[in-house]
């Protein structure tokens, strides 16, 4: 019995000597992984923040850098951070819209699938941004029903957010989609509503864009004097703020109105 106890004690001592270093090693590895994961997560957030920059040349008020967005997505996928993956895909999509949707179809579809797959991680504003982008593309491609469905979802997200600027943006987006579908009467009513909302917000970036749209629609409906007034409001704001895209569209619309008026 004494020999057994002596052997049992020796075995316990040997196991303790062996296991403690192994456990410490595993704990250190675990803590190192946590530290690495936290650092990588912060790096993803940093890349996403750097990728988005303020700009008056987008009605949203910001644009997205495609390279930094792709880097954020790549790192988020590497560490398996689901929300980071969703935001990376969304940022990549928005960078394509910032370039006037100039992208290969398969690239757009890849990021659209990725963003939709991660919608469970999306805020109301992010859901709005995604479906507004899809709705605009469908309108450009003359798919009015698909555009309306996407804009309906963007409307729901804007209402859920309680953000008045998002509500003004979705109203403008729907008016523009109806204008693309040549449903001029409906488009005009919503364009006027977007003007009123932009005025209430006292948002010059919004006003420069919404009055440009209402001016164009007025012209197509035959109200050339009203069209000139709206376009004047738009061009003054666009010139003062340096909004290049609106200035180009405004001058094109202005030239069209002058031609129609025979001036």
N, C-alpha and C positions, 0 to 999 in steps of 0.2 A: 504493500500500500504506500509506503514511504517513497519507493522508487517511482510509483505512478504519479504521486503528487509532485515530485521533483520534475518529472518529465512534462507534466501538464503545465507547471509554472514556466518551464523553459520554452515550451511551445507558445504560450501566451506572450512571453517576452519577445520571442522571435517575430511573432505576427505583429506586435505593436511596433517593433523596430522597422519592420517592412512596410506596414500600412500607413503609418503617420506621414512619412515623406511623400508617399503616393497621393494621399489625401490632400496634403498641402500643395502638391504639384497640380492636382486637378482643380483645387480652389483658385490657385494663382492663374491657371489657364482660363477658368470661368470669369474671374474678375478682369483679366486682360481682354477677353472677348466682349464683356460688357462695356469696358472703356473704349474699345475699338468701335463697337457698334454705336455708342453715343457720339463719338467723334465723327463717324461717317454720317450719322443722321444730321448732325449740325452742319456738316459740309453740304449735304443735299439742300438743306434749307438756305444755306448761304448762296449756293449756285442759283436756286430759284429766285431768290431776292435780287441777285445781280442780273439775272436774265430779264427781269421786268423793269423797265425804266419809264419815267413820265414822258409824255409826248402829246402835243396838241394835234398831231397828224393822225390820231385815231380818236374817234368819238368816245371811246372808252376812257381816254385820258392816259393810256400807257400802251407800250408795245413790248414785244418779247424777242429776245435774241435767240436764234435757232441753235447756235453752237452751245451756248451755256445751258439751254433747256435740254438738249440731247445729253450733255454731260451729267446733269442732275438725274435724268432718267436712267442712264447707264449705272450710276452709282447706287441709286435706289433699288434697281433690279439686282445688283450684285449682293446687297446686304438684305434683300428680301423685305424691304419696308413698304408695305402696301399703300399707305397714303402717299408716300413719296413717289411711288410708281404712278399712281393716278395723276398726281399733280404734274409729274414729268410729261406724261402723255398729253395732258390738257395744255400745258405750256407750249409743247411742240405744235399742237393743233393751232393755237392762237398765233404762234409765230408764222404759220402758213397763211392765216387770214390777214396778218399784218402785211404780207407780201402780195396781197390781192389774190390769194388762193393759188399762187403759182407753185405747183408741186406735182410730183408724179402721183397718179391715182393710188398706187399701192402704198405709198408713204402716208397719205391722208387716211386711208382705210385702216392701216396698222395702228395709227395713233387714236383714231376714232374708236376702234374695238377696245384698245387698252383703256381709254378714258371711260367708256361705257361699262367696262368690266369692274371699274373701281368706283362707281357712283355711290356705293355705300359709304365711302369715305368723304364724299363731297359736301361742302357747305352749300347753302341756298345760292349764294353768289356764284360759286363755281358751277353749279348746275345750270344757272342762268347763262353763264358765259359759253358753256358747251353747246346748249341747245340753240342759243342765238346764232352761234357760228354755223351750225348745221342748217338752221332755217334760212340764213342768208345765202348759203351755197345752193340750196334747193331752189330758192327764188331765182338766183342767177341762171340756173340750169333749166328754168321754165318748168318747174315741178311744183305748181301752186298748192296742191293738196298736201304733199310731203312738207312743204315750207310751212303751211298753216299748222300742221301737227307739231312740228318742232317749236314754232313760235308760241303755240299754246302752252307747251311745257316750260318754255322760258318765262312766259307770263305767270304761270303758277309759281315758279321759283322766285320771281321778282316780288310777287305778292307775299310769299312766305317770308322773304327777307325783311319786308317792311321798309326797304330802301326806295325813296321817291325817285332818285336818279335812275335806278334800274327800271322802275315803272315807266319813266319817260323814254328811256332807251328802247324798251320793248314796244312801246307805242309807235315810236319812229320806225323801228325795224319792221313792224307789221305794215305800216303805211308804205314803206319802200317796197315790200314784197307785193303789195296790191298794185303799186305803180308798175312793177315789172310784169305783172299779169294783165296790165292795161285795164284795171278796174278803177277808172279814174275817179268816179264819185265817192266810192268807199275810201280810196286812198286819200282824197282831199280832206274828208272829215277827220281822219286819223292824223293827217299832217297838221291840221289846225289844232287838234288836241295836243299833239307833241309840242307845237309852238307855245301853247298856253302853259304847259307843264314846265318847259324850259324857262319861260318868263317867270313863273312862280319860284323856280329854283334860283333865278338870276344867274344862270349858267351860260356864259358866253360861248363856250365850246359847243354846247348843245344847240344854242340858238343859231350859230353860224351854219350848222348842218341842217337843222329842221327847217329854217326859213329858205334855204336853198331848194329843199325838196318841195315845199309848198309853193314856192315861186314857179318852179318848173311845171307842177301840176296845174296851177292857175292858168299858165300859158296854154297848156294843152286843152283846157276847158274853155278857152277863148277870152279869159279875163286878162288881157295883156297889160293894162295899167296896174292891176293888182299884182300881177307877176313881177313887173318892174320894181314895185315897192318892196316886195319880199326879197327879191334878189339884191336890192340895194342894201337892205339890212344885213343880209348874209355876207356880201362882199366887203362891207366896211369892217365887220367883225373879223372876217378871215384875213384881211390885209393887216389889221392891227395886231393880230395874234400870230401871223405867219403860218397860217394853216394851208399848206401847199395844195393838198388834195382838193379841199373845198374851193380854193381860189381857181383851180383849173376847171372844175366842174361848173363853177359859177360863171366864169367867162364864156365857157361853151354854151351854157344856157342863155346867157345875156346875148350872145351873138345870134342865137336862134330866134330870140324874141325880136331883135332888131330887124332880122331878115323878114320875119312875119309881118312886122309893122311897116316894112318898106322904107326903113331909115338907113 
